[in-house]
Amino acid sequence: MTQKTIEKSQEQDRLNIIKTLNILDTKPEERFDNITKSALEKFQVPISTITIIDSNREWFKSRQGLDQTEGPRDISFCGHALLAEDVFIVEDTFLDPRFINNPYVKAHPPIRFYAGISLKHKKTGLPIGVFCLKDHKPRKMMTSELDAFLELAKEAEYQLNIEQIRNGLQ
């Protein structure tokens, strides 16, 4: 699981793209909620989100199993997944030194499992958000689960990019 860094100019481009998508701080939408609801059922997890990462926060465009609508980027799991080259999975946060002192891991109930996939802007390929699963118990993802997770992430990415696709900005 490798992580990349986003150069300062790319980060500004990424933030500008998020602004042009006009998605931050918008109302829930059924098209996104259907994806996160499906994830709860398919993976039997208590939490699933479609998260947009801006400069200082993670904002949940769709959330199942969470009351809050956003959180700080600097302690978010999604902030790590945003930069991952592949699926970002933490099978047991209690065993991962990056997260053992994380407030979400220390909370009750704790986040013990996390899986996230970076969602990219169709035209630039820059990451704009993350589709994720969270559980209160450690777990492993089987290949069949991973395939289903990737399919749901593709749908989430498509929905984030649908206006650009309709306008021919591929």
MOHU-V353054 format. One line per field, one symbol per residue. ss: DSSP state (2 for helix, 1 for strand, 0 for the rest). phi: phi as a letter, one per 40 degrees, with the letter a starting at -180 (. if undefined). A space follows every 50 residues. Layout:
# MOHU-V353054
ss: ???
phi: ???
This chain:
# MOHU-V353054
ss: 00100002222222222222200000000222222222222220001111 11100011111111000001112220222222010001110022200000 00222200000011111111000000111111111000000022222222 22222222222222220000
phi: .bbbbbcdcccccccccdcccfbcfccdbdcccccccccdccbfbcbabb bbbbcbabbccbabgbccbaacccbccccccdcccbccbbcaccbbccbd bcdccccbcccbbababcbbcdccgccbaababbbcbcabccdccccccc cccdcccdccbdcccccgcc
